[in-house]
Amino acid sequence: MSDNHLPTAELQALDAAHHMHPFTDGYELAQKGARIITKANGVWLTDSEGEEILDAMAGLWCVNIGYGREELAEVAARQMKQLPYYNTFFQTSHVPAIMLAKKLAELAPGDLNHVFFNGSGSDSNDTNLRMVRHYWALKGQPERFNVIARWNGYHGSTMGSGSLGGMRGIHAQGGLPIPGIHHIDQPDWWSEGGEMSPEDFGLQRAQELEKKILELGPETVAAFIAEPVQGAGGVIVPPETYWPEIQRIVDKYDILMIVDEVITGFGRTGNWFGCETMGITPYIMTCAKGITSGYIPLGASLVSDRIAEVINGSEFAHGYTYAGHPVACAVALENIRLLEEEGIVERAGKEIAPYLKAKWEALTDHPLVGEAKIVGLMGSIALTPDKASRAPFKAPAGSVGVICRERCFANNLVMRHVGDRMVISPPLTITKAEVDMLIERARTSLDETFERIK
Ligand code: PLP
Protein backbone atom coordinates (compact mmCIF):
# COMPACT_ATOMS: atom_id res chain seq x y z
CA MET A 1 0.00 0.00 0.00
CA SER A 2 1.26 3.47 -0.80
CA ASP A 3 2.66 5.69 1.95
CA ASN A 4 1.37 8.74 0.12
CA HIS A 5 -1.14 10.72 2.06
CA LEU A 6 -2.06 14.29 2.82
CA PRO A 7 0.40 16.26 4.97
CA THR A 8 0.04 15.55 8.68
CA ALA A 9 -1.31 19.00 9.55
CA GLU A 10 -4.02 18.66 6.94
CA LEU A 11 -5.02 15.21 8.19
CA GLN A 12 -5.14 16.56 11.73
CA ALA A 13 -7.37 19.45 10.71
CA LEU A 14 -9.76 17.13 8.88
CA ASP A 15 -9.75 14.77 11.82
CA ALA A 16 -10.64 17.57 14.22
CA ALA A 17 -13.33 18.90 11.89
CA HIS A 18 -15.17 15.65 11.18
CA HIS A 19 -14.07 12.77 13.34
CA MET A 20 -15.49 12.30 16.85
CA HIS A 21 -13.09 10.21 18.96
CA PRO A 22 -14.03 7.74 21.70
CA PHE A 23 -12.82 8.39 25.25
CA THR A 24 -11.06 11.57 24.10
CA ASP A 25 -11.39 15.21 25.12
CA GLY A 26 -12.29 16.59 21.69
CA TYR A 27 -11.34 20.15 22.59
CA GLU A 28 -7.88 19.15 23.76
CA LEU A 29 -7.45 16.93 20.71
CA ALA A 30 -8.28 19.79 18.38
CA GLN A 31 -5.61 21.93 20.07
CA LYS A 32 -2.87 19.31 19.91
CA GLY A 33 -3.79 17.35 16.80
CA ALA A 34 -4.02 13.58 16.73
CA ARG A 35 -0.93 11.48 16.12
CA ILE A 36 -1.80 9.67 12.93
CA ILE A 37 -0.75 6.06 12.65
CA THR A 38 -0.22 4.89 9.11
CA LYS A 39 1.19 1.36 9.35
CA ALA A 40 2.51 -1.24 11.75
CA ASN A 41 4.67 -4.31 11.94
CA GLY A 42 5.50 -6.58 14.87
CA VAL A 43 5.38 -4.34 17.95
CA TRP A 44 6.13 -1.19 15.94
CA LEU A 45 3.75 1.53 14.76
CA THR A 46 4.71 4.12 12.16
CA ASP A 47 3.14 7.57 12.23
CA SER A 48 2.45 10.00 9.39
CA GLU A 49 5.83 11.67 10.01
CA GLY A 50 7.66 8.36 9.65
CA GLU A 51 8.42 8.01 13.39
CA GLU A 52 8.55 4.46 14.73
CA ILE A 53 6.76 3.90 18.01
CA LEU A 54 7.02 0.85 20.28
CA ASP A 55 3.43 -0.15 21.03
CA ALA A 56 3.55 -1.51 24.56
CA MET A 57 -0.27 -1.61 24.62
CA ALA A 58 -0.86 -3.90 21.60
CA GLY A 59 -3.33 -1.30 20.36
CA LEU A 60 -6.10 -1.52 22.94
CA TRP A 61 -4.74 -4.69 24.60
CA CYS A 62 -5.69 -6.68 21.54
CA VAL A 63 -2.95 -7.25 18.95
CA ASN A 64 -1.67 -10.36 20.70
CA ILE A 65 -0.06 -11.83 17.60
CA GLY A 66 1.66 -8.57 16.65
CA TYR A 67 1.04 -6.38 13.62
CA GLY A 68 1.59 -7.29 10.01
CA ARG A 69 0.66 -10.96 9.83
CA GLU A 70 -0.14 -11.42 6.15
CA GLU A 71 -1.70 -14.84 6.81
CA LEU A 72 -4.62 -13.10 8.50
CA ALA A 73 -5.09 -10.69 5.61
CA GLU A 74 -5.00 -13.56 3.14
CA VAL A 75 -7.55 -15.62 5.02
CA ALA A 76 -9.83 -12.57 5.22
CA ALA A 77 -9.54 -11.95 1.49
CA ARG A 78 -10.24 -15.62 0.68
CA GLN A 79 -13.28 -15.68 2.94
CA MET A 80 -14.57 -12.39 1.49
CA LYS A 81 -14.43 -13.89 -1.97
CA GLN A 82 -16.11 -17.14 -0.95
CA LEU A 83 -18.79 -15.94 1.48
CA PRO A 84 -18.44 -12.30 2.52
CA TYR A 85 -21.46 -12.33 4.75
CA TYR A 86 -24.10 -14.54 6.07
CA ASN A 87 -25.78 -14.74 9.45
CA THR A 88 -26.62 -17.55 11.81
CA PHE A 89 -30.17 -16.43 12.62
CA PHE A 90 -33.28 -18.45 11.76
CA GLN A 91 -31.84 -21.92 11.25
CA THR A 92 -28.79 -21.12 9.11
CA SER A 93 -25.11 -21.50 9.81
CA HIS A 94 -21.78 -21.26 8.01
CA VAL A 95 -18.49 -23.11 8.07
CA PRO A 96 -16.24 -20.47 9.75
CA ALA A 97 -18.67 -20.04 12.68
CA ILE A 98 -19.03 -23.79 13.11
CA MET A 99 -15.30 -24.45 13.01
CA LEU A 100 -14.47 -21.55 15.30
CA ALA A 101 -17.11 -22.59 17.85
CA LYS A 102 -15.63 -26.10 17.83
CA LYS A 103 -12.10 -24.74 18.28
CA LEU A 104 -13.09 -22.41 21.12
CA ALA A 105 -14.89 -25.26 22.90
CA GLU A 106 -11.66 -27.29 22.68
CA LEU A 107 -9.46 -24.44 23.92
CA ALA A 108 -11.64 -23.24 26.77
CA PRO A 109 -11.33 -24.84 30.18
CA GLY A 110 -14.05 -26.94 31.81
CA ASP A 111 -17.40 -27.41 30.10
CA LEU A 112 -17.55 -24.11 28.24
CA ASN A 113 -18.62 -26.08 25.19
CA HIS A 114 -21.00 -23.61 23.53
CA VAL A 115 -20.38 -20.30 21.81
CA PHE A 116 -22.74 -17.38 21.24
CA PHE A 117 -21.00 -15.00 18.84
CA ASN A 118 -21.16 -11.22 19.16
CA GLY A 119 -19.46 -8.27 17.53
CA SER A 120 -17.32 -6.91 20.38
CA GLY A 121 -16.55 -7.18 24.07
CA SER A 122 -19.25 -4.70 25.07
CA ASP A 123 -22.02 -6.44 23.22
CA SER A 124 -20.77 -9.83 24.42
CA ASN A 125 -21.35 -8.65 27.97
CA ASP A 126 -24.79 -7.36 27.02
CA THR A 127 -25.48 -10.86 25.70
CA ASN A 128 -24.25 -12.36 28.97
CA LEU A 129 -26.41 -10.07 31.04
CA ARG A 130 -29.55 -11.00 29.12
CA MET A 131 -28.58 -14.65 28.99
CA VAL A 132 -28.12 -15.13 32.74
CA ARG A 133 -31.38 -13.36 33.53
CA HIS A 134 -33.20 -15.36 30.87
CA TYR A 135 -31.63 -18.58 32.18
CA TRP A 136 -33.05 -18.03 35.64
CA ALA A 137 -36.44 -17.04 34.22
CA LEU A 138 -36.53 -20.28 32.26
CA LYS A 139 -35.59 -22.14 35.43
CA GLY A 140 -38.68 -20.67 37.10
CA GLN A 141 -36.72 -18.13 39.17
CA PRO A 142 -37.29 -14.79 37.39
CA GLU A 143 -36.59 -12.98 40.66
CA ARG A 144 -32.94 -13.88 40.14
CA PHE A 145 -32.41 -10.62 38.26
CA ASN A 146 -29.62 -8.86 40.13
CA VAL A 147 -26.08 -8.96 38.84
CA ILE A 148 -23.12 -8.04 41.01
CA ALA A 149 -20.01 -6.45 39.51
CA ARG A 150 -17.12 -4.38 40.85
CA TRP A 151 -16.25 -0.72 41.12
CA ASN A 152 -13.43 0.14 38.71
CA GLY A 153 -14.12 -2.98 36.67
CA TYR A 154 -14.52 -2.46 32.93
CA HIS A 155 -16.89 -4.47 30.78
CA GLY A 156 -17.57 -2.12 27.86
CA SER A 157 -19.45 1.08 27.18
CA THR A 158 -22.92 0.13 25.94
CA MET A 159 -25.84 0.65 28.33
CA GLY A 160 -25.60 -2.89 29.66
CA SER A 161 -21.85 -3.41 29.70
CA GLY A 162 -21.19 0.15 30.87
CA SER A 163 -23.57 -0.51 33.77
CA LEU A 164 -21.79 -3.75 34.62
CA GLY A 165 -18.51 -1.87 34.63
CA GLY A 166 -17.80 0.20 37.68
CA MET A 167 -16.32 3.30 36.09
CA ARG A 168 -17.92 6.30 37.72
CA GLY A 169 -17.03 8.54 34.78
CA ILE A 170 -19.08 6.28 32.50
CA HIS A 171 -22.00 6.05 34.91
CA ALA A 172 -22.09 9.83 35.08
CA GLN A 173 -23.02 10.14 31.42
CA GLY A 174 -26.23 8.86 29.82
CA GLY A 175 -28.20 7.49 32.73
CA LEU A 176 -26.22 4.44 33.79
CA PRO A 177 -26.36 2.03 35.56
CA ILE A 178 -29.52 0.32 34.38
CA PRO A 179 -31.62 -1.36 37.12
CA GLY A 180 -30.50 -4.53 38.83
CA ILE A 181 -26.73 -3.98 38.68
CA HIS A 182 -24.82 -3.69 41.94
CA HIS A 183 -21.16 -3.07 42.65
CA ILE A 184 -18.72 -4.14 45.31
CA ASP A 185 -15.25 -2.73 45.95
CA GLN A 186 -12.22 -3.83 43.96
CA PRO A 187 -9.21 -5.76 45.30
CA ASP A 188 -6.75 -2.89 44.80
CA TRP A 189 -4.46 -3.23 47.80
CA TRP A 190 -2.07 -0.44 46.78
CA SER A 191 -4.72 2.29 46.75
CA GLU A 192 -7.30 0.95 49.16
CA GLY A 193 -5.62 -1.63 51.41
CA GLY A 194 -4.67 0.81 54.19
CA GLU A 195 -2.82 -0.93 57.02
CA MET A 196 -4.04 -4.41 56.11
CA SER A 197 -1.80 -7.11 54.68
CA PRO A 198 -2.53 -7.85 51.01
CA GLU A 199 -3.78 -11.33 52.03
CA ASP A 200 -6.25 -10.05 54.63
CA PHE A 201 -7.35 -7.29 52.29
CA GLY A 202 -7.95 -9.77 49.45
CA LEU A 203 -10.14 -11.87 51.72
CA GLN A 204 -12.03 -8.86 52.99
CA ARG A 205 -12.78 -7.59 49.49
CA ALA A 206 -13.93 -11.05 48.37
CA GLN A 207 -16.20 -11.28 51.38
CA GLU A 208 -17.91 -8.10 50.27
CA LEU A 209 -19.48 -10.30 47.64
CA GLU A 210 -21.09 -12.49 50.29
CA LYS A 211 -22.31 -9.42 52.15
CA LYS A 212 -23.86 -8.02 48.98
CA ILE A 213 -25.52 -11.36 48.15
CA LEU A 214 -27.03 -11.53 51.64
CA GLU A 215 -28.12 -7.88 51.50
CA LEU A 216 -29.92 -8.41 48.17
CA GLY A 217 -31.15 -11.89 49.10
CA PRO A 218 -29.42 -14.88 47.49
CA GLU A 219 -32.67 -15.84 45.75
CA THR A 220 -32.52 -12.54 43.79
CA VAL A 221 -28.96 -12.79 42.48
CA ALA A 222 -28.36 -14.12 38.98
CA ALA A 223 -24.64 -13.66 38.44
CA PHE A 224 -21.34 -12.12 39.41
CA ILE A 225 -19.09 -10.67 36.70
CA ALA A 226 -15.41 -9.81 36.95
CA GLU A 227 -12.18 -9.65 35.01
CA PRO A 228 -9.56 -12.14 36.29
CA VAL A 229 -7.16 -9.18 36.38
CA GLN A 230 -8.73 -5.73 35.96
CA GLY A 231 -7.26 -4.24 32.81
CA ALA A 232 -8.73 -0.82 32.05
CA GLY A 233 -8.98 -0.23 35.80
CA GLY A 234 -5.17 -0.14 35.93
CA VAL A 235 -3.94 -3.77 35.78
CA ILE A 236 -4.99 -4.54 39.32
CA VAL A 237 -3.63 -7.97 40.18
CA PRO A 238 -5.67 -9.23 43.14
CA PRO A 239 -4.01 -10.67 46.26
CA GLU A 240 -3.74 -14.47 46.15
CA THR A 241 -6.48 -14.89 48.72
CA TYR A 242 -9.08 -13.13 46.57
CA TRP A 243 -10.17 -15.54 43.85
CA PRO A 244 -10.42 -18.72 45.97
CA GLU A 245 -12.75 -16.89 48.33
CA ILE A 246 -14.85 -15.50 45.47
CA GLN A 247 -15.14 -19.01 44.04
CA ARG A 248 -16.23 -20.39 47.42
CA ILE A 249 -18.94 -17.73 47.70
CA VAL A 250 -20.42 -18.06 44.19
CA ASP A 251 -20.48 -21.85 44.60
CA LYS A 252 -22.19 -21.62 47.99
CA TYR A 253 -25.08 -19.49 46.67
CA ASP A 254 -25.18 -20.96 43.17
CA ILE A 255 -24.44 -17.58 41.59
CA LEU A 256 -23.41 -17.83 37.93
CA MET A 257 -19.86 -16.55 37.54
CA ILE A 258 -19.14 -14.61 34.35
CA VAL A 259 -15.44 -14.15 33.78
CA ASP A 260 -14.65 -11.29 31.42
CA GLU A 261 -11.59 -12.44 29.47
CA VAL A 262 -11.75 -9.72 26.82
CA ILE A 263 -8.21 -8.66 27.76
CA THR A 264 -6.94 -11.70 29.65
CA GLY A 265 -7.94 -14.26 27.00
CA PHE A 266 -5.71 -15.67 24.27
CA GLY A 267 -2.42 -15.71 26.11
CA ARG A 268 -2.27 -12.35 27.83
CA THR A 269 -1.66 -13.73 31.34
CA GLY A 270 0.75 -16.47 30.24
CA ASN A 271 -1.95 -19.13 29.77
CA TRP A 272 -4.65 -19.26 27.15
CA PHE A 273 -7.18 -17.83 29.61
CA GLY A 274 -6.86 -15.72 32.73
CA CYS A 275 -9.17 -18.04 34.66
CA GLU A 276 -6.51 -20.75 34.28
CA THR A 277 -3.88 -18.39 35.70
CA MET A 278 -6.14 -17.34 38.57
CA GLY A 279 -7.80 -20.71 39.23
CA ILE A 280 -11.39 -19.67 38.50
CA THR A 281 -14.25 -21.82 37.18
CA PRO A 282 -16.75 -19.69 35.24
CA TYR A 283 -20.16 -20.53 33.81
CA ILE A 284 -19.72 -17.93 31.07
CA MET A 285 -16.55 -16.44 29.63
CA THR A 286 -16.48 -13.20 27.62
CA CYS A 287 -14.00 -13.09 24.74
CA ALA A 288 -13.08 -10.42 22.17
CA LYS A 289 -9.86 -8.51 21.31
CA GLY A 290 -7.19 -11.28 21.24
CA ILE A 291 -9.62 -13.72 19.63
CA THR A 292 -8.72 -12.09 16.29
CA SER A 293 -5.69 -10.20 17.63
CA GLY A 294 -7.76 -7.11 16.84
CA TYR A 295 -7.40 -7.55 13.07
CA ILE A 296 -11.19 -7.57 12.72
CA PRO A 297 -14.00 -7.13 15.26
CA LEU A 298 -15.41 -10.23 16.94
CA GLY A 299 -16.79 -11.10 20.35
CA ALA A 300 -17.88 -14.40 21.82
CA SER A 301 -19.68 -15.62 24.91
CA LEU A 302 -18.41 -19.08 25.85
CA VAL A 303 -21.19 -20.84 27.68
CA SER A 304 -21.21 -23.90 29.95
CA ASP A 305 -23.29 -27.01 29.32
CA ARG A 306 -25.57 -26.16 32.22
CA ILE A 307 -26.64 -22.81 30.76
CA ALA A 308 -26.64 -23.79 27.09
CA GLU A 309 -28.96 -26.75 27.72
CA VAL A 310 -31.57 -24.38 29.16
CA ILE A 311 -31.10 -21.48 26.72
CA ASN A 312 -31.14 -23.80 23.70
CA GLY A 313 -34.46 -25.26 24.82
CA SER A 314 -36.38 -22.36 23.26
CA GLU A 315 -35.71 -19.19 21.29
CA PHE A 316 -33.34 -16.66 22.90
CA ALA A 317 -34.65 -13.40 21.41
CA HIS A 318 -31.25 -11.81 21.02
CA GLY A 319 -28.62 -11.40 18.31
CA TYR A 320 -26.54 -8.95 16.29
CA THR A 321 -26.37 -8.70 12.49
CA TYR A 322 -22.59 -9.00 12.42
CA ALA A 323 -22.22 -11.56 15.19
CA GLY A 324 -20.12 -14.49 14.04
CA HIS A 325 -19.32 -12.71 10.79
CA PRO A 326 -17.74 -15.31 8.50
CA VAL A 327 -14.70 -13.14 7.73
CA ALA A 328 -14.12 -12.45 11.43
CA CYS A 329 -14.51 -16.13 12.31
CA ALA A 330 -12.08 -17.16 9.57
CA VAL A 331 -9.53 -14.62 10.81
CA ALA A 332 -10.01 -15.79 14.40
CA LEU A 333 -9.39 -19.40 13.38
CA GLU A 334 -6.20 -18.46 11.57
CA ASN A 335 -5.08 -16.26 14.46
CA ILE A 336 -5.58 -19.12 16.92
CA ARG A 337 -3.85 -21.54 14.59
CA LEU A 338 -0.77 -19.30 14.42
CA LEU A 339 -0.78 -18.61 18.17
CA GLU A 340 -0.88 -22.36 18.74
CA GLU A 341 1.38 -23.70 16.01
CA GLU A 342 4.09 -21.09 16.45
CA GLY A 343 3.99 -21.60 20.22
CA ILE A 344 3.38 -17.86 20.72
CA VAL A 345 1.26 -18.20 23.87
CA GLU A 346 3.65 -20.71 25.36
CA ARG A 347 6.75 -18.66 24.58
CA ALA A 348 5.13 -15.49 25.94
CA GLY A 349 4.24 -17.24 29.19
CA LYS A 350 7.40 -19.24 29.73
CA GLU A 351 10.16 -17.11 28.21
CA ILE A 352 9.10 -13.50 27.80
CA ALA A 353 6.91 -13.11 30.89
CA PRO A 354 9.67 -13.95 33.42
CA TYR A 355 12.17 -11.78 31.51
CA LEU A 356 9.77 -8.84 31.46
CA LYS A 357 8.70 -9.39 35.07
CA ALA A 358 12.26 -9.08 36.40
CA LYS A 359 12.84 -5.82 34.51
CA TRP A 360 9.38 -4.44 35.27
CA GLU A 361 9.64 -5.10 38.99
CA ALA A 362 13.09 -3.50 39.03
CA LEU A 363 11.39 -0.20 38.10
CA THR A 364 10.46 0.12 41.78
CA ASP A 365 14.01 1.43 42.28
CA HIS A 366 12.84 4.61 40.52
CA PRO A 367 11.86 7.40 42.93
CA LEU A 368 8.40 7.76 41.34
CA VAL A 369 7.45 4.10 41.29
CA GLY A 370 5.69 2.49 44.24
CA GLU A 371 4.44 -0.99 43.42
CA ALA A 372 5.06 -2.82 40.13
CA LYS A 373 2.59 -5.58 39.27
CA ILE A 374 2.70 -7.95 36.36
CA VAL A 375 1.04 -11.17 35.31
CA GLY A 376 2.05 -12.69 32.01
CA LEU A 377 2.34 -9.78 29.61
CA MET A 378 0.10 -7.29 31.38
CA GLY A 379 1.67 -5.01 33.95
CA SER A 380 1.28 -1.78 35.87
CA ILE A 381 3.30 0.56 38.03
CA ALA A 382 1.83 2.89 40.62
CA LEU A 383 3.34 6.38 40.62
CA THR A 384 3.55 7.95 44.04
CA PRO A 385 5.15 10.91 45.82
CA ASP A 386 5.80 8.67 48.86
CA LYS A 387 6.32 4.93 48.57
CA ALA A 388 6.23 4.19 52.30
CA SER A 389 2.75 5.57 52.83
CA ARG A 390 1.54 4.62 49.31
CA ALA A 391 0.33 8.21 49.03
CA PRO A 392 -1.49 9.46 45.94
CA PHE A 393 -0.41 12.67 44.25
CA LYS A 394 -2.35 15.78 45.11
CA ALA A 395 -5.55 16.22 43.11
CA PRO A 396 -6.48 16.12 40.34
CA ALA A 397 -5.82 12.38 40.30
CA GLY A 398 -4.09 11.25 37.17
CA SER A 399 -2.29 14.46 36.37
CA VAL A 400 1.15 12.86 36.87
CA GLY A 401 0.01 9.84 34.87
CA VAL A 402 -0.87 12.16 31.99
CA ILE A 403 2.58 13.75 32.11
CA CYS A 404 4.22 10.33 32.12
CA ARG A 405 2.08 9.10 29.22
CA GLU A 406 2.99 12.21 27.24
CA ARG A 407 6.68 11.73 27.97
CA CYS A 408 6.38 8.09 26.85
CA PHE A 409 4.69 9.15 23.64
CA ALA A 410 7.35 11.79 23.02
CA ASN A 411 9.93 9.03 23.48
CA ASN A 412 8.10 6.83 20.97
CA LEU A 413 6.64 4.43 23.48
CA VAL A 414 2.91 3.79 23.86
CA MET A 415 2.28 3.20 27.54
CA ARG A 416 -1.16 4.11 28.82
CA HIS A 417 -2.05 5.77 32.12
CA VAL A 418 -4.99 4.93 34.34
CA GLY A 419 -5.06 7.70 36.89
CA ASP A 420 -1.52 7.69 38.22
CA ARG A 421 -0.86 4.06 37.26
CA MET A 422 1.03 3.32 34.06
CA VAL A 423 0.04 0.12 32.27
CA ILE A 424 1.51 -2.10 29.58
CA SER A 425 0.18 -4.98 27.52
CA PRO A 426 2.54 -5.50 24.56
CA PRO A 427 2.02 -7.96 21.71
CA LEU A 428 2.85 -11.50 22.84
CA THR A 429 5.42 -11.65 20.07
CA ILE A 430 7.66 -8.99 21.65
CA THR A 431 11.31 -10.06 21.71
CA LYS A 432 13.71 -9.76 24.64
CA ALA A 433 15.60 -6.98 22.82
CA GLU A 434 12.29 -5.10 22.42
CA VAL A 435 11.52 -5.63 26.11
CA ASP A 436 14.88 -3.97 26.85
CA MET A 437 13.91 -1.01 24.66
CA LEU A 438 10.51 -0.78 26.32
CA ILE A 439 12.09 -0.62 29.77
CA GLU A 440 14.76 1.83 28.67
CA ARG A 441 12.17 4.20 27.18
CA ALA A 442 9.94 3.79 30.24
CA ARG A 443 12.86 4.74 32.51
CA THR A 444 13.70 7.80 30.41
CA SER A 445 10.06 8.88 30.49
CA LEU A 446 9.84 8.35 34.26
CA ASP A 447 13.01 10.46 34.73
CA GLU A 448 11.54 13.24 32.60
CA THR A 449 8.25 13.07 34.50
CA PHE A 450 10.13 13.27 37.78
CA GLU A 451 12.00 16.35 36.54
CA ARG A 452 8.77 18.03 35.48
CA ILE A 453 6.92 17.62 38.74
CA LYS A 454 9.83 18.61 41.02
N1 PLP B 1 -14.40 -6.19 28.77
C1 PLP B 1 -13.14 -5.87 29.08
C2 PLP B 1 -12.46 -6.57 30.20
C3 PLP B 1 -12.47 -4.90 28.32
O1 PLP B 1 -11.22 -4.56 28.64
C4 PLP B 1 -13.14 -4.31 27.24
C5 PLP B 1 -12.46 -3.29 26.43
O2 PLP B 1 -11.41 -2.81 26.75
C6 PLP B 1 -14.46 -4.66 26.98
C7 PLP B 1 -15.06 -5.63 27.75
C8 PLP B 1 -15.22 -4.01 25.87
O3 PLP B 1 -14.81 -4.52 24.67
P1 PLP B 1 -15.10 -3.69 23.30
O4 PLP B 1 -14.31 -2.44 23.40
O5 PLP B 1 -14.66 -4.65 22.24
O6 PLP B 1 -16.55 -3.43 23.26
Residues whose N, C-alpha, C, O or C-beta is under 5 A from the ligand:
A	BS01	PLP	S120 G121 S122 D123 Y154 H155 G156 E227 G231 A232 D260 V262 I263 A288
